[in-house]
Amino acid sequence: MAESGLLIVETQGRQRIYAINPDALAAVDTWLVPYRAFWDQHLDALETEVARGRRHTDRLSSNRHPFSKGA
């Protein structure tokens, strides 16, 4: 990670102090912009489908007779 420029490593005696390089992190953030837009849209769609599935499952379970095999 240090080779990527994301980390700043400072040696103090036998210790190494690590910090995140904010400039490098900003560059990564900029690089991720188009991917975020892609994934935000797809994850929103997935969330919608999961919610539909839950509503469908809830509706099916509420329609079961209390003495049926599946209850």
GROMACS elastic network, one bead per residue, 0.5 to 0.9 nm:
[ bonds ]
;  ai    aj funct       b0    kb
    1     4     6  0.52582   500
    1     5     6  0.70028   500
    1     6     6  0.63700   500
    1     7     6  0.63213   500
    2     5     6  0.54306   500
    2     6     6  0.61660   500
    2     8     6  0.66262   500
    2     9     6  0.71705   500
    3     6     6  0.77740   500
    3     7     6  0.79912   500
    4     7     6  0.75028   500
    4    24     6  0.84577   500
    5     8     6  0.71846   500
    5    20     6  0.87561   500
    5    21     6  0.69750   500
    5    23     6  0.89934   500
    5    24     6  0.62306   500
    5    25     6  0.88744   500
    6    19     6  0.84812   500
    6    20     6  0.57774   500
    6    21     6  0.51528   500
    6    22     6  0.77411   500
    6    23     6  0.82242   500
    6    24     6  0.53413   500
    6    25     6  0.63149   500
    6    28     6  0.89913   500
    7    18     6  0.64803   500
    7    19     6  0.56305   500
    7    21     6  0.53948   500
    7    22     6  0.89552   500
    7    24     6  0.84157   500
    8    17     6  0.80689   500
    8    18     6  0.56889   500
    8    19     6  0.50884   500
    8    20     6  0.59824   500
    8    21     6  0.59162   500
    9    16     6  0.64064   500
    9    17     6  0.56791   500
    9    19     6  0.65945   500
    9    20     6  0.88569   500
   10    15     6  0.83435   500
   10    16     6  0.56075   500
   10    17     6  0.50108   500
   10    18     6  0.64742   500
   10    19     6  0.83539   500
   11    14     6  0.70828   500
   11    15     6  0.58087   500
   11    17     6  0.61882   500
   11    18     6  0.88221   500
   12    15     6  0.51699   500
   12    16     6  0.60913   500
   12    17     6  0.72979   500
   13    16     6  0.79418   500
   20    23     6  0.88758   500
   20    24     6  0.82224   500
   20    25     6  0.74985   500
   21    24     6  0.55030   500
   21    25     6  0.62675   500
   21    26     6  0.87720   500
   22    26     6  0.60621   500
   22    27     6  0.86555   500
   23    26     6  0.51251   500
   23    27     6  0.64371   500
   23    28     6  0.88633   500
   24    27     6  0.50628   500
   24    28     6  0.64007   500
   24    29     6  0.86806   500
   25    28     6  0.50617   500
   25    29     6  0.61619   500
   25    30     6  0.86753   500
   26    30     6  0.62196   500
   26    31     6  0.86171   500
   27    30     6  0.51300   500
   27    31     6  0.62193   500
   27    32     6  0.87082   500
   28    32     6  0.62026   500
   28    33     6  0.89412   500
   29    32     6  0.51659   500
   29    33     6  0.66259   500
   30    33     6  0.54961   500
   30    34     6  0.85750   500
   31    34     6  0.73800   500
   31    35     6  0.81650   500
   32    35     6  0.52717   500
   32    36     6  0.60687   500
   32    37     6  0.87879   500
   33    36     6  0.52121   500
   33    37     6  0.64828   500
   33    38     6  0.88790   500
   34    37     6  0.52367   500
   34    38     6  0.64066   500
   34    39     6  0.87852   500
   35    38     6  0.50521   500
   35    39     6  0.60934   500
   35    40     6  0.83831   500
   36    39     6  0.51385   500
   36    40     6  0.57473   500
   36    41     6  0.84469   500
   37    40     6  0.52619   500
   37    41     6  0.63792   500
   37    42     6  0.87740   500
   38    41     6  0.55755   500
   38    42     6  0.64430   500
   38    43     6  0.86862   500
   39    42     6  0.50078   500
   39    43     6  0.57446   500
   39    44     6  0.82538   500
   40    43     6  0.52087   500
   40    44     6  0.60211   500
   40    45     6  0.86038   500
   41    44     6  0.52440   500
   41    45     6  0.63797   500
   41    46     6  0.87884   500
   42    45     6  0.50692   500
   42    46     6  0.62213   500
   42    47     6  0.86356   500
   43    47     6  0.60841   500
   43    48     6  0.85926   500
   44    47     6  0.50414   500
   44    48     6  0.63103   500
   44    49     6  0.87871   500
   45    48     6  0.50958   500
   45    49     6  0.63530   500
   45    50     6  0.87180   500
   46    49     6  0.50934   500
   46    50     6  0.61398   500
   46    51     6  0.85691   500
   47    50     6  0.51359   500
   47    51     6  0.61739   500
   47    52     6  0.86368   500
   48    51     6  0.51586   500
   48    52     6  0.62371   500
   48    53     6  0.86765   500
   49    52     6  0.50160   500
   49    53     6  0.61666   500
   49    54     6  0.86560   500
   50    53     6  0.50299   500
   50    54     6  0.62372   500
   50    55     6  0.86876   500
   51    54     6  0.50712   500
   51    55     6  0.62110   500
   51    56     6  0.85689   500
   52    55     6  0.51348   500
   52    56     6  0.61185   500
   52    57     6  0.85772   500
   53    56     6  0.50467   500
   53    57     6  0.60866   500
   53    58     6  0.85009   500
   54    57     6  0.50416   500
   54    58     6  0.59641   500
   54    59     6  0.84098   500
   55    58     6  0.50629   500
   55    59     6  0.60216   500
   55    60     6  0.85665   500
   56    59     6  0.51096   500
   56    60     6  0.62026   500
   56    61     6  0.86877   500
   57    60     6  0.51032   500
   57    61     6  0.61717   500
   57    62     6  0.85833   500
   58    61     6  0.51993   500
   58    62     6  0.60966   500
   58    63     6  0.86341   500
   59    62     6  0.52212   500
   59    63     6  0.62864   500
   59    64     6  0.89963   500
   60    63     6  0.52731   500
   60    64     6  0.66638   500
   61    64     6  0.54593   500
   61    65     6  0.88597   500
   61    70     6  0.85689   500
   61    71     6  0.78275   500
   62    65     6  0.82464   500
   64    67     6  0.82795   500
   64    68     6  0.67728   500
   64    70     6  0.75833   500
   64    71     6  0.68472   500
   65    68     6  0.52775   500
   65    69     6  0.87399   500
   65    70     6  0.86694   500
   65    71     6  0.72732   500
   66    69     6  0.86267   500
   66    70     6  0.86612   500
   66    71     6  0.58608   500
   67    70     6  0.82759   500
   67    71     6  0.65380   500
   68    71     6  0.56370   500
